[in-house]
């Protein structure tokens, strides 16, 4: 089954299980850009509730258990109160959700997230990019022996690069209407990153037939030309 259709069916069961306590259920990340390896990649889900009470926990648990072996990952769950006052601290995982999501059922509560204060945003962005690089280097060692695992890793790398760009420009106070506008500004500010990032996105989300680098070479190069320069710039904005 298509991952979006599968996620929608899951969302329908969540709504039925918890009723008026449900605010929204969304899918985010790789499934939205068409890269999904059946049986390998989890479908990331975000759920917002009014209250995280025992009855709701049990009802959601039953649905999650049913879909566990169907590729439904997580899900990330928040209460409405969790989203209030986030101007000084937004979890990395929620940053990932807000970058690229589709509301399946309910209201788009993510649109009301407050703007982050600069003082906290810079430090948080630096911490997040450092964390992404640590995760990616660790995951790569488990992906090299399996072509499908490696393909999934390249998708994750492209996603974390895009997320790091978004964090950087959020700190800089710049907003973009589309991912294309974001990328074009990134190429202007970091021209040495363009070749690697375009190749990475094409390999992960498009046609990889014209790839001019081996996957491992592209991965190492992307870390050096995309993530490291972004991290240095974010770091230099601090005290």
C-alpha positions as CSV (number, residue, x, y, z in Angstrom):
1,X,0.0,0.0,0.0
2,X,1.2,3.5,-0.7
3,X,2.7,5.0,2.5
4,X,0.4,8.1,2.4
5,X,-2.7,5.8,2.1
6,X,-1.4,3.6,4.9
7,X,-0.8,6.6,7.1
8,X,-4.3,7.9,6.4
9,X,-5.9,4.6,7.3
10,X,-3.9,4.7,10.6
11,X,-5.1,8.3,11.2
12,X,-8.7,7.2,10.7
13,X,-8.3,4.6,13.4
14,X,-6.7,7.0,15.8
15,X,-9.6,9.5,15.4
16,X,-12.1,6.7,15.9
17,X,-10.3,5.5,19.0
18,X,-9.9,8.8,20.8
19,X,-12.7,11.0,19.5
20,X,-12.8,14.6,20.6
21,X,-9.4,14.4,22.3
22,X,-7.8,14.3,18.8
23,X,-6.5,17.6,17.4
24,X,-4.6,16.4,14.3
25,X,-2.6,13.5,12.9
26,X,0.1,14.2,10.2
27,X,2.7,12.3,8.2
28,X,6.0,14.0,7.6
29,X,9.4,13.5,6.0
30,X,10.5,11.0,3.3
31,X,7.1,9.6,2.4
32,X,6.0,13.0,1.2
33,X,8.8,13.1,-1.4
34,X,8.2,9.7,-2.8
35,X,11.1,7.8,-1.3
36,X,9.9,4.8,0.6
37,X,11.5,1.3,0.7
38,X,8.8,-1.3,1.5
39,X,9.6,-3.1,4.8
40,X,12.7,-0.9,5.5
41,X,11.6,2.7,6.1
42,X,9.1,3.6,8.8
43,X,6.3,6.0,8.0
44,X,6.8,8.9,10.5
45,X,3.6,10.1,12.2
46,X,2.8,13.1,14.4
47,X,-0.2,13.3,16.6
48,X,-1.5,16.3,18.7
49,X,-4.0,15.8,21.5
50,X,-5.9,17.9,23.9
51,X,-5.0,15.7,26.9
52,X,-2.8,12.7,27.3
53,X,-4.9,10.8,29.8
54,X,-4.9,7.1,30.7
55,X,-7.9,6.2,28.5
56,X,-6.3,8.0,25.5
57,X,-3.0,6.3,26.1
58,X,-4.6,2.9,26.1
59,X,-6.7,3.5,23.1
60,X,-3.8,4.9,21.1
61,X,-1.6,2.0,22.2
62,X,-4.0,-0.5,20.8
63,X,-4.0,1.2,17.4
64,X,-0.2,1.6,17.3
65,X,0.3,-2.0,18.2
66,X,-2.0,-3.1,15.3
67,X,0.0,-1.0,12.8
68,X,3.5,-1.6,14.2
69,X,4.4,-4.2,11.6
70,X,2.9,-2.1,8.8
71,X,5.7,0.4,8.8
72,X,4.1,3.1,11.1
73,X,6.8,4.7,13.1
74,X,6.7,6.3,16.5
75,X,4.5,8.2,16.5
76,X,5.5,11.5,18.0
77,X,2.7,12.6,20.3
78,X,2.2,16.0,21.9
79,X,-0.5,17.7,24.1
80,X,-1.8,21.1,23.2
81,X,-0.1,22.5,26.3
82,X,3.3,21.2,25.0
83,X,3.1,23.5,22.0
84,X,2.5,26.6,24.1
85,X,5.6,28.7,25.0
86,X,7.9,26.9,22.7
87,X,9.7,30.2,21.6
88,X,12.7,29.3,23.7
89,X,12.9,25.5,23.0
90,X,11.6,23.5,20.1
91,X,12.6,19.8,20.1
92,X,14.6,18.7,17.1
93,X,12.0,16.0,16.3
94,X,9.3,18.7,16.1
95,X,11.6,20.7,13.8
96,X,11.7,17.7,11.5
97,X,7.9,17.5,11.5
98,X,7.4,21.2,10.7
99,X,9.8,21.1,7.8
100,X,7.7,18.9,5.5
101,X,4.3,17.6,6.7
102,X,0.8,16.8,5.5
103,X,-2.2,16.9,7.8
104,X,-4.1,13.7,7.4
105,X,-7.0,14.3,9.9
106,X,-7.8,17.3,12.1
107,X,-6.7,20.9,12.2
108,X,-3.2,22.2,11.3
109,X,-2.1,23.0,14.9
110,X,1.6,23.3,13.8
111,X,0.8,26.6,12.1
112,X,0.4,28.3,15.5
113,X,3.9,27.5,16.8
114,X,5.5,30.7,18.1
115,X,8.5,32.2,16.5
116,X,11.8,31.3,18.3
117,X,13.8,33.9,20.1
118,X,17.1,34.5,18.4
119,X,19.2,33.9,21.5
120,X,17.7,30.4,21.9
121,X,17.4,29.6,18.2
122,X,21.1,30.0,17.5
123,X,22.2,27.7,20.3
124,X,19.5,25.2,19.5
125,X,20.3,25.2,15.8
126,X,24.0,24.5,16.6
127,X,23.1,21.7,18.9
128,X,20.7,20.2,16.4
129,X,23.2,20.2,13.5
130,X,25.9,18.6,15.7
131,X,23.4,15.9,16.6
132,X,22.4,15.2,13.0
133,X,26.1,14.8,12.1
134,X,26.6,12.4,15.0
135,X,23.6,10.4,14.1
136,X,24.5,10.2,10.4
137,X,28.0,9.1,10.9
138,X,26.8,6.4,13.3
139,X,24.0,5.2,11.0
140,X,26.2,5.0,7.9
141,X,28.3,2.2,9.4
142,X,25.2,0.1,9.7
143,X,24.1,0.8,6.1
144,X,27.0,0.0,3.9
145,X,26.4,-3.7,3.5
146,X,22.8,-3.4,2.2
147,X,21.9,-1.4,-1.0
148,X,18.4,-0.7,0.3
149,X,19.7,0.5,3.7
150,X,22.2,2.7,1.9
151,X,19.5,4.2,-0.3
152,X,17.5,4.9,2.8
153,X,20.6,6.5,4.4
154,X,21.1,8.8,1.4
155,X,17.4,10.0,1.8
156,X,18.0,10.7,5.5
157,X,21.2,12.6,4.7
158,X,19.3,14.8,2.1
159,X,16.6,15.4,4.6
160,X,19.0,16.4,7.4
161,X,20.8,18.7,5.1
162,X,17.5,20.4,4.2
163,X,16.5,20.6,7.8
164,X,19.9,22.1,8.7
165,X,19.5,24.8,6.0
166,X,16.0,25.6,7.4
167,X,17.5,26.0,10.9
168,X,20.3,28.2,9.7
169,X,17.9,30.6,7.9
170,X,15.5,30.6,10.8
171,X,18.4,31.9,13.0
172,X,19.2,34.5,10.3
173,X,15.5,35.6,10.3
174,X,14.9,34.6,6.6
175,X,11.7,32.9,5.5
176,X,11.0,31.1,2.2
177,X,7.8,30.2,0.6
178,X,9.1,27.0,-1.1
179,X,12.0,24.6,-0.7
180,X,13.3,25.8,-4.1
181,X,13.7,29.3,-2.8
182,X,15.5,28.0,0.3
183,X,17.9,26.0,-1.8
184,X,18.6,28.8,-4.2
185,X,19.5,31.1,-1.3
186,X,21.7,28.4,0.1
187,X,23.6,28.0,-3.2
188,X,24.2,31.7,-3.2
189,X,25.5,31.7,0.3
190,X,27.4,28.4,0.1
191,X,28.4,28.0,-3.6
192,X,30.8,25.2,-2.9
193,X,27.9,23.0,-1.7
194,X,25.8,23.2,-4.8
195,X,27.3,20.2,-6.7
196,X,27.1,17.8,-3.9
197,X,23.7,18.8,-2.6
198,X,22.1,18.7,-6.1
199,X,23.6,15.3,-6.7
200,X,22.4,14.1,-3.3
201,X,18.8,15.2,-3.8
202,X,18.8,13.8,-7.3
203,X,20.1,10.4,-6.0
204,X,17.6,10.3,-3.1
205,X,14.5,11.7,-4.7
206,X,15.0,11.5,-8.5
207,X,17.0,9.7,-11.2
208,X,20.3,8.5,-9.9
209,X,21.5,7.3,-13.4
210,X,23.7,10.4,-13.9
211,X,25.5,10.1,-10.5
212,X,29.2,11.0,-11.0
213,X,30.3,10.0,-7.5
214,X,30.2,6.7,-5.7
215,X,27.6,6.8,-2.8
216,X,30.2,6.7,-0.1
217,X,32.2,9.5,-1.8
218,X,29.1,11.6,-2.1
219,X,28.1,11.1,1.5
220,X,31.6,12.1,2.8
221,X,31.7,15.1,0.5
222,X,28.2,16.2,1.5
223,X,29.2,16.2,5.1
224,X,32.2,18.4,4.3
225,X,30.6,20.8,1.8
226,X,27.0,21.1,3.2
227,X,26.7,20.3,6.9
228,X,30.2,21.4,8.1
229,X,30.0,24.9,6.6
230,X,26.4,25.4,7.9
231,X,27.6,24.3,11.4
232,X,30.6,26.7,11.3
233,X,28.4,29.6,10.3
234,X,25.9,28.9,13.0
235,X,28.7,28.5,15.6
236,X,30.3,31.8,14.5
237,X,27.0,33.6,15.2
238,X,27.4,32.9,18.9
239,X,29.3,34.8,21.6
